[in-house]
Amino acid sequence: MDRRAVITGMGAITPLGNDLQTTWQGIVSGQSGIDCLTLFDASAFPVKIAGEVKDFSFDAADFFSDFHLFEGRSTRFCLEASRMAIEDSGIDLNREDINRIGISLGGDEEYMPLRLFEEIYDRNYILRAVEEGQDALAELFEHSSLLAKAWSFRRRTDMGAKHLCLAYNLRGPVETSHTACASSGHAIGKAKRLIENSDCDLVITGGHCSMISEFVVAGFYLLGTLSTNNGQPQKASRPFDLNRDGFIIGEGSGIVILEEVDHAKKRGARVYAELTGYGSSSNAYRLTDSPPGGRGGAVAIQRCLEDAKTDASRVDYINAHGTGTLLNDPSETQSIKRVFGDRAYKIPVSSSKSMIGHLVCSSSAVELIITIMAIKENLVPPTINMETPDPKCDLDYVPNMAREKKINAAISNSFAFGGQNATLAVEKFRG
């Protein structure tokens, strides 16, 4: 028996809003959520803009009664977006078999704030304890919470999954992916497999990310991938435009409830769409560049269509990776042409990153949610800031204004830094 995966709940926290509806309304109206950096003092940095989540509030007591929450901003986004998605799905987790509810997330590392680095390394507690003996050890224990926090921040991509398990007492399979910009795309693809292989009846899946820090901004700037259009934050993200100069770092979370179709029908769930396909590939190219001919991305798209048991002629819309970097946009354009041939010119292609920036590990999930809403509303989101055509990017990128169009099937691309690609296919649910 074929086990199909459908989406029954969604939650989103983005630079455009702290819920799905606010985010979607911002998308279809062509708003930008990009503004000046506030999460750290960027006055001495060449990059002073980002897609930050604004006015975000979080109460750990909503999830835990006697557990001290790990302080990562990304984890908080994950928990809140998951709560929204669970409520949106209408499912009562207390009535479900908790051993058959899975979690599959694309998560970022929780980055240690600069002030914490300075405090630890200036005081250098551990070396002093070794050198000075008992008195210094006593001081070390006084500051053990600081050191524990530093260790937790060191490299943990699974904190969202861990906290979700604790918050909802879930004991099914857990998957975490950290493949840069394709993280949550791969996580959602794995969730699809968990349902198809009968490991789960329901999976909480998607991604969470908050990488806006001194280290990340400095690193991406030195690689030459960030926009420095600081004077016009809302116009800085310009995917496929001739005058693009890089992407805008963003943050947020997108979570979907992926459910086996008969399980969803049995409880009378409202279904947004069916997740029909997942394709993955590697560019086998340089770590910081996209291949000029778009070969790796084309493989991911083709594998996705094969998994969906469909062909290129049925795709009505493409939500592009569309970062706004000089190399990615022409490469993705070539990927699309490789698969769709002449029909590529007839398919609307748009980049949500023009409005929310690049949410890195959570970008695939948020953009899948936007794609699902496009199918639901029969409305193609725009690519804003499209003013000057680039001869190398010559497809229909839906410039500046949303467009009404019946959409039965769509794909969403995530072509990651490092050359790891994921494409997801969704279709209107037909029962």
N, C-alpha and C positions, 0 to 999 in steps of 0.2 A: 504494500500500500504506500503510495506517495504521501509524504508528510510535507505540507506546504506551510510557509511562514508568513504571517500577516502582522501588520502594525496596528495595535489597538490603543496605544497611549503614547503621548509625546510631551516632553518638557524641554524648555530652552531658557538659557540665561546668556545674553549676548550684549555687546556694546550698544545695541539698539533698544534693549529692554530686558527686564528680569522675568519675563514670561513669554510664552509662545505667541499669543495674540499681539502683544505690543511689538515684538520682533517682526512678525509677519506684516503688520501694518506699516512699519518702518521700511521694510523691504519693498513692498509693492508701491509705496509712495516715493521711493527713491531717496530716502533720507540717508545721511551718513552718521555713523556712531563714532567717528574718529575725531579726536580732539587732543589738546595738549596733555602731556604726561603729568600725572599727579602722584603716582605710586612711589616715586622716588624723585629726588632733586636732580632734574636733567639739565640744569642751567649750564653746566660745563660740557654737556654732551652734544655731538653734532646732530643727533636725532632727538627731537623733543616732542614727538607725537606718538599716539598709540590708540588702539581700540580698547579702551578700558570699560569694564562693567561698572556702572554708576549706581550709587545709592543702594548698594546691596546690603541687606540685613539678614542675619542668620542667628538662630537660637538653638544651641545644641540640645537644650532640654526637649525640643520637639522630637528628638531622635533617641537620646540617651538619658537615663535617670541617674546612673551612678558611674558614668564613664567619662573620662576627661578627653575631650576631642583633640586630636592632632591638629595643630593650628594652621595647616596649609590652606591657603585661599582656594586652590584648585579642588581640594577635597570638599570644602564647603559648597562650592558650585555644584559638584557632583551630587551631593546629598540632596540639595534643594531641587535640582532639576529632576532627580529620580523621584522625589516625593510628588512633584507635579505630574510626572508621567504615570506613576502608579494611580494617583487620584483620577487622572484623565481617562485611564483605561477602565475604571470602575471595578477593578478586581479587588477582592477581599483576600489578602495574602494569608490571613488566619484560617481560611477555609480550604487552602490549597496544600498539596503535598510539598512541604518545604525541601524535600530531597530532590524534587524535579523542577525546581526553580533555579535557573542558572544566572550567572553574571559574566558579562564579557565586555570589558572596557578598554578603551585606548586612553592612557593617562600619561601625564608628564611627570618629570622629576619635580619634587618640591624643592625650590631653590632657597638656600639660606640667605637671608637679608645681609647686606654688607655690614650693617652695624653689629650683627651677631658674629661675623667673622672677626671684626676688629676687636670685639670684647674678648673673644676666646684667645686670639693669638697675641693680643697685647698683654694679657695677664698670664697666658701660657701655663695654666694650672697644672697640667699633667707633668710637664718637665720639672716644675718647681716641687711637686709632690715627690718625685723620684729623688731629686737632689737634696731636698731639705728635710725630708723625713716626716715625723708624726704631725707636727704643727701644720705643715703645708697640706698633709692629707686631710686634716680636719677642714681646712679651707676648701679643699677639693670637694668634699662631701656637701659642704654648704652650697656649692654651686653645681651640684650634680644634675639638677633639673636643666640648667643651661647646657651642660655637656650632652645630656640625653637628647635634648631638643636638637642640638647640632648633629648628633649621630642620625636621628630620624630624618633630618633634612638632607642627609648626605646623598642618598640615591634611592628613592622609593617611588616607583611608578605604580605601585599597587595599593596605595592608601585609600583611594576611592572604593575599590572593590572590598578591601578589608572592612571599611566602615559600613558599607552597605550590608554585608553579611551580619555584622553586629547589630545594626539598626533594625533589621527585619528578621533576624534569626533564620537566615537562609543557609541551606546546607547542600545545595546542588553544586554542579561543576562551576569552577571559576576560571576565567581566562583573562589575561591582561596582555595588551600589545603596546609596544613602544617602537613604532617605526616612523618617527617624525610626523610629517604632515598626513600620512596615511594611517596613523595609529587607530583612530576610531573606525575608519573604513574596514580595516582588517578585523577589528573587534566585532563589528556587525556581521561581517562575512562568516567569522567563526561561530557567532550566535546562530546564524542560519543553519550551519552544519550541525550544531548541537540539537536543533529541533528536527532536522531531516533524519539524523541518525538515531532518533528516539532517546537521546540522553536527557532531554528536557521537554517539558510542555510549554514553558514560558521562560524567556531570558530578558533580564534588564540589561540593555546594551547601549553603547554610545561612547561618549568621551568627555573628558574634562581637562582643562588646561589653564594655567596662569603662569606664564613664563616671562612676564614683564618685570625684568630686574636689570640691575646695572650690568651684570655679566652677560646676559643674553643679548641685550641691546648692543653692547660694545662688540660682542662676538660677531653678530650678524652684520653690523656696520662695517667691521674690518673685512668681512667677506664681500662687501659691496652689494648686498642684497636689499638693504633698507632704503626707503624713500627719505630724503632730507628736505622735502617740501614743507618745512616747519611753518611758514607764513600762511599756508592755506590748508589746514588739516583736513577739512571736509573734501578737498579736491586732490589730496595727495595720492589716494589709491586709484590708479588709472589702468586697470587691466586692458590689454589689447590696444591701448591708445599709443600713438607714435611717441608721445612725450612722457611715457611712464618712466619712472626712475627707481622702482623697487617696491617691495611690499611694506605693509604696515603691521607691526606685531600687535596681536590682539589676545583676548582671553575670553573664557566662558565655558559653557557646558551644553551638550545636547544629549538627551537620553530618550530612547524609544523602548516601548514594551513590544517585544517580538513574541508572537504566540502561535502555536500550532493551530491550524485553521479549525479543526473539529473541536478542539478545546475552547476556542473563542466562540464558536457557534453554540456550543452546549450551554455556555453561561450568558448567551444573548449579547455578546460584546458588539460595540460599534467598531467597524473596521475602517481605517483610513485608506489603506492600500496593501497590496501584496508585494513582499520583497521576493522578486523572481530570480535575480541573478547576482553573482559575485565573481569577480575576476581579479587575479593578482599577478604581478610580474616584477621583474627587475630590469633596470636599464643596462646593467653591466657596462657602465660608463663612468665618467669622472664623478666624484662624490658631491661636488658642488654645482655641476652643470646638468642641464637636460640635453639629451642627444638631439642634434639639429633635425634629424629626420623623423623624430617622434616614435622610434621603433618600440621602446618599452611600454609607453602608454597605449599604443595600438594593440599590443598583445593583451594587456589587461582588459581593454574594451571588448576585444574579440572573445576572450575567455568568458567574460561576463555575459555576453549575448548567447554564447553556447550553453552556459549554465542555465540561462533563462529559457532555453529551447525556443529562441526567437531569432529573427534576423534584423539586419540594419534598417530594413524598410519600415519597420513598425515603431521606430523611436521618433517621438514627437518633440522632444526637448532634451537638451544637454545642459546640466549644471556643471560648469567648467571648474577645474582647479584654479585657473585664472589668477595668478598671484600678482601680476603687474611688474614682474622682473623682465629684464631685457631678453633673457634666454628662454624662460619657461613658456611665455605666451606663444611665440612662433612654434616651439616644439609641440605644444599641445594642439595647436592648429593643425600641424602635420599629422599628429596621431589620429585626429578625427577624420582627416581626409583619407588616410590609409585605410580606415575601416569603412567609411561611408561613401567614398568615391565622389562622384558628381553630386550625389544627394546631400553631401555635407553642406552645400551652399543653401539648401532649402530648410535646414533644421535650425531653429533658434537656439543660440548658445549664449549663456550669460554667466557672469561671475558675481557671486554674492560678496566676495571679498572687497569689491569696490565700495561696499557700504559698511561692512563690519570688520574689515581687516582680516588678517590671517590668524585664525584661532589655533593654529598648529595642531596639537594632538586631538583637539575637539572639532577641528574644522570639518572633517568628513561627516560627522554625525549631525552637526548643525546644518550643513549644506544638504544632507539627505532629508532632514525635516523640512527645509525650504522647498526641496523638490517635491516632496509629498504634498505640501500645501499647494504648490503650483498645480498638481494633478487634481486635487480636491476642488480648487477654485477655478480651474481652467484659465489660469492667468500666468503668463510668463514673466518672471521678475526681470528687471532691467540690469544692465551694466552701466552704472553712472560714471560720469566724467569721461565719457567717450566723445571727444571733440575733434581729434585729428586722426584720420585713418592711417593705419600702418600697412603698407603694401604686403608685408609678410604675414599679416593677420587679416585675412580677407573674407571671413565668414560673417554670418548675421549674428552680431553680438547684442542685439536688442538695446540700442543706445538710449540711455537716460530715462525712458518711460516704459512702464509695464505694458504688456500687450495681451489682449484677450485671444485665446486660442484653445481649442479642445485638445486636451492632452490625455491620451490613454496610457502611454508608456514613456518613461524617461530614464536617463542614466545620470549618475553623478560621479565625476572623476576626482581622484585625489592622487596626485603624482608627487611623491615626497622628495624632499631634500635627501640626498644619498641614493636616490634611484629606486625606491621601493614604491610600487604603484598599487592602487586599489580602485576598482570601478564597481558600483552598485547599480542594479536595475530595479525599478519599481513600476507597478502597473495598477490601474484601477481594479478594485476588487470586484469580481464577477460571481462570487458565491461558490 
